[in-house]
Amino acid sequence: VVNRLQEKVDGGVTIMTDVICGFPGETEEDFEETYQLVERHSFHLMNISQFYSRPGTPAAKMKRVPTKDVKARSRRLTQLAATFRPYSELVGVVEACASCGEVADGGKRLVAHTKRYVKVLVPFDERLVGARFDVRITAAHRWHVD
């Protein structure tokens, strides 16, 4: 599915995923499959969680994966995700953005998003709050572009 979307969506697509490390019954082989999938697709955005047993759910009655294994798996995925540079192809490109007024860096920069929901940080300008505007991407970081 991810490959097809990346090939077919004109202008690109941002793919996000959630990964729960240590769901009851997860084997080392299961985790390795997940790791390889994440490595292969270099997801733009990832939420990596450790399994938490909620009382009254079927999973609460299942045998838990040892905590040290869950933490190690979560750390491995977090370290892998930190190496991804999903927005490097945008440097030099002009992108249409929209801003809702969120600020970053203590109010020095305005947060906007592209059609693909790429986070763009621009110098704060009151006229851009709530506006749509074009911006040339000058730098790509792990979680946003400038």
Secondary structure as UniProt FT lines:
FT   HELIX           2..8
FT   TURN            10..11
FT   STRAND          16..21
FT   TURN            24..25
FT   HELIX           28..41
FT   STRAND          45..50
FT   TURN            55..56
FT   HELIX           58..61
FT   HELIX           67..82
FT   TURN            86..87
FT   HELIX           88..90
FT   TURN            91..92
FT   STRAND          94..104
FT   HELIX           105..107
FT   STRAND          109..114
FT   TURN            115..116
FT   STRAND          119..123
FT   HELIX           126..128
FT   TURN            129..130
FT   STRAND          132..136
//
